Every structure is written in structure tokens, then in C-alpha cells.
Amino acid sequence: MPPDKVAAYADSLCYTDLVAGYYIGAPESLLSAVADLSSWFFGWDDRHDRDAVHGRAAGWRRLCAGLHETLQDPWAQRHHKDPLVAGFADCVLRLFAHLGPRWNARFARHFHPVIDAYDHEFGNRRTGTVPSVEAYVELRRLTFAHWIWIDLLEPTARYELPDAVRKHPAYRAAALATQDFSAWYNDLCSLPKELAGDEVHNLGISLIHHEGLSVQEAVREVHRRVSECVTDFLAVEPEVLGIADALLDGSAEGRKVSAALQSCVFNMRNWFSSVYWFHHESGRYRVENWDDQSLPPYVSDAPGPDVPECGETVPESVGGQE
């Protein structure tokens, strides 16, 4: 952002505040890195939007390639000329300092599909393709980076969960409920600005386009699904806590795993209140305060580094995701 926009908007966007309630108990260095990753995500999302609107396909492809390369070797990308790539490398290196190679490899493995999903959305946006409700739900679980935010519960707990715990159906169901809530509540609050900006990726927009719902009916249906996520979490939470109790076998290792799992479930629960708070505090969603409802006042239309200007021809396939 230009300095005047930083002064006017940065604090009120509450990007760094967003994760404070997600990861209670995290070391300060981890919380700082996650907060910066959250801010980076919003910057990446806005670049995605502007590049799609202006047809900057070559620049977008370079950005995606740089992000994929960063996951393979973040040290090599620390001084990349695109600040989004360099910033991502900085965040990844700081996150990788906490749990070790196995967790780091999993984080990278989970992030590659997030980049590809954003690339797929870029193609949809350029062709005006609104995904079906079912296709959108699956795509959203990637673009919201569900499993990235869930992975970050473990360094918060200072312990890598065993696969048997992390892959347990009850743990995964609880995690999915928190993330679907967060993604769909975001869709609910983003709907006015995304309708104004001719966006095609929003649960409400898929419901309007494919199910024939009115805007008001779509809002009610998204609200119903959001509320159902809370019910689903509350239904499965006791089972996950029961797993934590069963891990207390008298050994030191059992106590560590149990405590880590309890920390993860505690912070899963915190997602609901944190996401709700953020969307009602952040200036990002106060569309009635913008002169142009399709474009937040702090977002620049200028292209990124070495990105062609408007009017570039878009190939039939963008990044191999068609």
C-alpha cells in the first residue's frame, strides 16, 4: 500500500488481529509469522482479483511459479523482485523453524494445491465461469487453505500430532467444521462487494447462479450452512476430547500428545468467535463506505513487478488448471 493508504486503512483492516484468537498459547515468534501469513494472504487475494480483472495472465503465471518454487526452497526466494514471493518466503522460513522436517514437508504438500486452486479460480474469473455449488465447496476448501490453518494448530501446541490422531475421522470432522464455517461466513460478509465486482467465486453466487435463488434466499441458505457448521463441531467435539483422555496412559509421551490434542481442539473452537469478530471489525467488509463498491479503496490497480499492463491475451488454459 502507498503510505497514505497504510495510515488510513492498515490498522482498521485488522489482518494481524485475525489470528490472535486462533492460536492461543503459540510462541510469540510463531504468532507473528502466522499473523504475517494472514496479511500476506489478503494481499495475494487482491493481486489475484486485479490480475484477473485486467487480464494479466503472464504475470499471474509467474507469481504462481514463484510461490511453488518458494515451497521447494524458501531460502532462494527471500529477495525475489516480487514482494508477494519474497514475503511468502519470509513467512515460510519463520514457520519452518518450529516443528521440523516432517511438519514442514506436510505444510508444503498442503500449500501446493492452494496455489493451484487460486490458479483455477483465475481461469474461471477470466471466462466468467461460476462453479456449481458442489464444485465450489471443494474449491473453497483449497482457496481458503483449510488444512494450512489446521496444520498451524500443532506448532501452537508445540507438538506434532501422530498420524493416528491427526487423521482420526473425529479430528478431521471437527477441523473441517471450523474451516467451512470460516470460509462460508467470509462468503456471507463478502457477498455485497463480490456481487458488485462481478466475482464468480462465492457460495452465495453459486446458489444464485445454479439453484435459481434470489440474493435474499442465497443469504439465508449460506447462513443456514454456516450455523450447521457450529452444530457439527459441537456434536463431534466430545469425541475428540475423549481421544485426548484415552491418550493419558500414564506415560510422559501420552501426557504430551493428550495436552497437544486438547490445545488443538481448544483453538478450533476459538475459530468461530475470532472469525465472527474479524468480519464485523475489519474495514475490508464495510462496503457501504466505499465510493466504488467493486474495489476496496486501499487496493491499487497497478500491476505487480514485471507484469504486463492491461490488454494481454489470455491463453485457453491458465496454469494447466482447465
N, C-alpha and C positions, 0 to 999 in steps of 0.2 A: 504494500500500500504506500502511496505517497505520504509524506509526514503529516500533512494536514488531515488526511483521512484517518491515519493512525490516531491522532489526537481526538478526532471527532467520534470514531466508531470502535476502535480496538477493544477497549475495556468493556463497552456495552455489549459486545458480541459474546462475551463470557465463554470463549472457546476453551481456555485453560481451566476455568472453573468446572467445566463439564465433568471431567474425570475425577475431581476431588472426592465425590461421593461414591464413585465406582470402586475405588481401590483403597479403601480404608485399611491402614496398617502397613502400606507399602513404604519401603525405604524412600527417603526424600529424593535421592538420585533417580530412582525408578519413576516416582510420581512425576517428576519434572520431565523425564523423557516421554512418558505416556501423554502428558499434557501437550507437549510439543508435537507429538504424533497426531493428536486430535486436531490441533490447529492446522497442521500440515494437510490433513485430510480435507478440511474445508477449502483450503487453497487449491488443492488438486481438483476438488469437485467443481470449483468455479472456473478453473482453467479448462476442464472438460466441457463445461457448458459453453464458454466463449469460443473455444476451438471448433465445437460442433456448429454453433450458430454461424460462424464466419467461414466454415469450410477449410479450416487449416489442418488438413489431413496429414500432410507430410510432417508438420511439427508435432502433431499428436502422436504419430507413429514413433518419432524419435524419442519423445518423452516416455512412452511405454517401454521402448527398448532400454532406455536408461534406467528405469525403475527395475526391470527384470535383472539387468546387469548388477544393479546395486545389491540385490538379494544374494547374488552369487559372490560378490566381492565388494562389500561396502567401503573398505579402505580405499579402493581405487577410484571411488566416485565422490570422495569428500570435497573435492574442489571442482566439480563439474560446473560448466558455464551456466547451466540451467539451475536456478536456485531451488526448484522443486526436487530435482535429482539430488543435489548436494544436501538439501535439508533432510530428505528421506534417508540418505546415507548416514547423516549425523544421528538421527533418531535410532536407526537400526543398530549402529555401533553401540550406542548407550544401552539399548535394550538387551543386546547380546552379552553384556557384561555381568548378567545376574545369575543365570542358571546353568549355563554350559552348552556343549555342542549338540546334545540330543534335542534340547528345547529349541535352540537356535535353528536347527535344521527343520524342525516342525513348523516354527514360525514362518520361515522362508517358504516351506512347502504349502502352507495355508495362504500365503500372500500372493503367490504367482497367479492363482485363479481369480483373485480380486482384481488384479491389473487386467487380466483377460476379460473379465466381466465388464469392467469400465469400457474396454475397447469395443465389446459387443454392443453396449449401450450407445457408443459413439456412432456405430453403423446404423442402429435403429433411429437415432436422432436425425441423421443425415437423410434417411429415406422416409421419415415420418411414420415408422412402424411402431404401433402400440402393442406390446406383448399381451397375450391372453392373461387372464388372472392367474392361472396355474403357472405359466411360464414366468410371469413377473415375480411371483412369490419366490420361486427358486433363484431367479436372477438377483433379487433384492438381498437374499441371504448371502450372496457374494459381494455385491457392491456396498452393503453395509459392513462387510468384513466380520460377520458373526463370530467365526472361530478365532479370529485375531484377538478380539476383545475378551473372549473366554480364555484363550491361552494366557493372557496377561494376568489372570487371577492367580496363577501359580507363582510367578516371581513376587507378586504381592504377598503371598503366603510364605515366601522364601523356601519353597519346596516344590519339586516336580512330581506331580501325581503319577502313580503307577498306571500303566495302560488299563489294567483290570478295573481301576476306579474311574479313570477319565473316560473310558469307553462304555461304562455301565449305562444301560438304557435309561435309568432314572436320572443319572447325572446329565446325560445328553438332552433329555426331555426338559429338565429344569433350565439348562443353559439356553436351549432353543426358545423356550417361552420368554425368557428375559430379552433375548435379542430380537425376536419377532415383535414383541411389544415396542421396543425402542425404534425399530425400523418403521413400523406402521404408524406409531404415534408421530414420528417425524413426517411421514407422508401426510397425515391429517393436518399438521400445522403448516406444511409446505404447500398444500394444495392451492391456495389462492395465488401465490407467486408462480407456481408451476403451470397453472392454467393460463395465467397472464403471459407467460413466456413460451407458450406452445410446446411445453415439455411433453414427453410421451411416457415417462417412467414415474409412475406414482400408482399406488394401489387404487386410489380413487379414480384416476384417469382410466385405468384398465377396466374398472367396473362400469364406468360411464360408456366407454367405447364398445366393450364386448357384451355387457349384460344389459345395456339399454337403460341404465339407471339415470335419474336426474342427479344434479350436483348434490342436492339435499339428501336424496336417497343414498348416494355413494358415501357421503359423510356419515350417515347413520350406520351403514354397513361396516365401514372402516372402524368406527367407534365400537361396534359390537365385537369385531375381531380383536381389537386392542384389549377390551375388557375380558374377553375369553382367555387371552394370554395370562392375565393375572390369576384367573381361576385355575388354569392348567398348572401354573407354577405352584400355587398353594396346595394343589392336590398331590404333587409329586415331591414337594419339599420334605415331608416327614420321612419318606422312603430314603432319600439321600442322607438325611441326618441319622437314620437308622444304620446306614452303611458305616458312617463315621463312628457310631457307638460300637459296632461289631468289630471294628479295626483295633479297638482297645483290648489287646490280648496280653497285656502285662509287660510287653517289650518296649524298649525305648523307640524302636522304629515304628511300632504300632501307634504310639502316642504322637509321633511326628506326623504320620500320614493322617491320622484322625484329626489333629489340630489343623492341618493344611486344608483338608476337605471342609471342615467347618468354616474356615475363613473364606473359602471359595463360595460356599452356599450363602454365607452372610452377605458377601459383596454382590452376588447375583441378585439377592433381594433388594439391595440398595440401588440397582439399576432403575427400578420403577420410579422411585421418588426423584432420583437425580435427573432422569430424562424428562420427567414431568416439569420439574423446576426449571431446567435449562430452557425448554421451549417457551416458557412463559416469561423468562427473564432476558433472553438473548434478543438483541435488536435485529438479528437475522430474519425473524419471522414477523416483524411489525410492518407488514406490507402497506398498511394504511398510511404510514409515514413517508413513503417513497413517492417521488414525482413520477417515476417510471416503474410501475409495479412489476415489470418483467425483469428488471435489473437492479440489484441492490446498489445503493449509492456509493459503496466503498469498493465495488468491483470495477477494475479497469478493463476496457475493451482492447487495450494494446496487446499485440502478440507477444509471446514469450521469446526468449533468446533464440536467434537464428530461425525464427518461424516465419514462413511466407505470409504475406498480407492476404486480405480477403480476395476471393475470386479464384482460388486454386481449384483445379478439377479434382473431384473426389473419385477414387477408383471404385469399382464394383465391390471389392472386398476390402474392408478396413482391418488390417492386422490379422487376417485369416480367421475371423470370427463369424463370418456369414454362414 
